Amino acid sequence: MKTKKVKSPWALVGFPVYIIGFAILLAGSAPEWLETVSKIMIIIGVILLIIAGIDLKKRKKSAQA
């Protein structure tokens, strides 16, 4: 039986925010304020990915029912 693929909009937002923040942090020559912004972006990205995981579980349960 073919299952319906479940997508999460939280992951579509969270992953790019996390990647961009991490890339800015790795640049090294960024000013201190930009490093702080990149750390905040990483934290926001991780939070959004956690929300995406919780949302994905709920969507899978509702799709199975």
Rosetta blueprint (number, residue, H / E / L):
1 M L
2 K L
3 T L
4 K L
5 K L
6 V L
7 K L
8 S L
9 P H
10 W H
11 A H
12 L H
13 V H
14 G H
15 F H
16 P H
17 V H
18 Y H
19 I H
20 I H
21 G H
22 F H
23 A H
24 I H
25 L H
26 L H
27 A H
28 G L
29 S L
30 A L
31 P L
32 E H
33 W H
34 L H
35 E H
36 T H
37 V H
38 S H
39 K H
40 I H
41 M H
42 I H
43 I H
44 I H
45 G H
46 V H
47 I H
48 L H
49 L H
50 I H
51 I H
52 A H
53 G H
54 I H
55 D H
56 L H
57 K H
58 K H
59 R H
60 K H
61 K H
62 S H
63 A H
64 Q H
65 A L
